[in-house]
């Protein structure tokens, strides 16, 4: 592998606690070492890595029932079977949620 050029970045890793590690870039040092960097976008100075995964909130049956009922009443969905196909669930599940 050939190395065409090397750049030394003034970068340091700061412990970020529960947010993971944080990298900080010293822009003043970078601008001194790289003259073409003067016109770069320097707004983003930190980037978090190893963040904990976001938890996905599942719809409760009550929320699903409201949505299903709204779609059926508005006429956007003609039947419970079509509603089941739209959301990728069984017809029995749609009935169970609506009868809740």
Secondary structure, DSSP 8 states (H G I E B T S, - for coil): ----------EEEEE-GGG-EEEEE-HHHHHHH-GGGGGS--S--EEE-S----------HHHHHHHHHHHHHHTSS-SHHHHHHHHT--HHHHHHHHH-
